[in-house]
Structure formats: structure tokens, C-alpha cells
Amino acid sequence: MVEDRLPQRLADNLLARSSAQLGEVEAFVDRLGLSERALVRAAMAASQPAFAAIWGNREDAAYDLL
């Protein structure tokens, strides 16, 4: 399968790059991780009002103490 060779192809491609290009690749990969974390944080923040309306009641107050 093509996917089985992907790690080796990526490694070979990186070995062929200059130091400057490797710095750009590293920065890009770092940004990918930041983008994913930012998306998760934004989704959590957007859902808080909806969950507050559901969970913010006396019947569920006992669970807040756990």
C-alpha cells in the first residue's frame, strides 16, 4: 500500500532538504499542532453556554461536588 511507505518517503524527502527548508518544515508542523489545539479550545468555549443551560440546575448540583 502507498500509506505503508509514507513514513519512509517523508524521511527521504526531509533528508534531501537544506537546513533552512527543514526549519520551515518544522515551523509548519508546529503550526499544525497549534491550529488543532486552538480549534479544540474554540469548540469548548462555544459549547459552554449550551452546557451551562443544561447542567446549571439544582438537580445536578451534587455532581458539581465530585
C-alpha positions as CSV (number, residue, x, y, z in Angstrom):
1,M,0.0,0.0,0.0
2,V,1.1,3.6,-0.6
3,E,0.3,4.6,3.0
4,D,2.7,1.9,4.3
5,R,5.6,3.7,2.6
6,L,4.6,7.2,3.7
7,P,6.9,7.4,6.7
8,Q,9.9,6.4,4.6
9,R,9.0,8.7,1.8
10,L,8.7,11.6,4.3
11,A,12.0,10.7,5.9
12,D,13.7,10.5,2.5
13,N,12.2,13.9,1.5
14,L,13.4,15.5,4.7
15,L,16.9,14.2,4.2
16,A,17.1,15.9,0.8
17,R,16.2,19.3,2.3
18,S,18.5,22.1,3.3
19,S,18.8,23.4,6.9
20,A,16.7,26.4,6.0
21,Q,14.0,24.3,4.4
22,L,14.0,22.0,7.4
23,G,13.4,25.0,9.7
24,E,10.4,25.9,7.5
25,V,9.1,22.4,7.7
26,E,9.4,22.3,11.5
27,A,7.6,25.7,11.8
28,F,4.8,24.4,9.6
29,V,4.4,21.2,11.7
30,D,4.4,23.3,14.9
31,R,1.6,25.5,13.4
32,L,-0.5,22.4,12.6
33,G,-0.4,21.4,16.2
34,L,-1.3,24.9,17.4
35,S,-4.2,25.1,14.9
36,E,-5.7,21.9,16.2
37,R,-5.4,22.9,19.8
38,A,-6.9,26.3,19.0
39,L,-9.8,24.6,17.3
40,V,-10.5,22.4,20.3
41,R,-10.4,25.4,22.7
42,A,-12.7,27.4,20.4
43,A,-15.2,24.4,20.3
44,M,-15.1,24.1,24.1
45,A,-15.7,27.8,24.6
46,A,-18.6,27.8,22.1
47,S,-20.3,24.8,23.8
48,Q,-20.1,26.2,27.3
49,P,-23.3,28.3,27.2
50,A,-25.3,25.4,25.9
51,F,-24.0,23.0,28.6
52,A,-24.4,25.7,31.3
53,A,-28.1,25.8,30.5
54,I,-28.4,22.0,30.8
55,W,-26.1,21.4,33.7
56,G,-26.7,24.5,35.7
57,N,-29.6,23.2,37.8
58,R,-30.3,22.1,41.4
59,E,-30.9,18.5,40.4
60,D,-27.3,18.2,39.1
61,A,-25.7,20.3,41.8
62,A,-24.5,17.2,43.6
63,Y,-22.3,16.3,40.6
64,D,-20.5,19.6,40.9
65,L,-19.0,18.4,44.2
66,L,-17.4,15.3,42.6
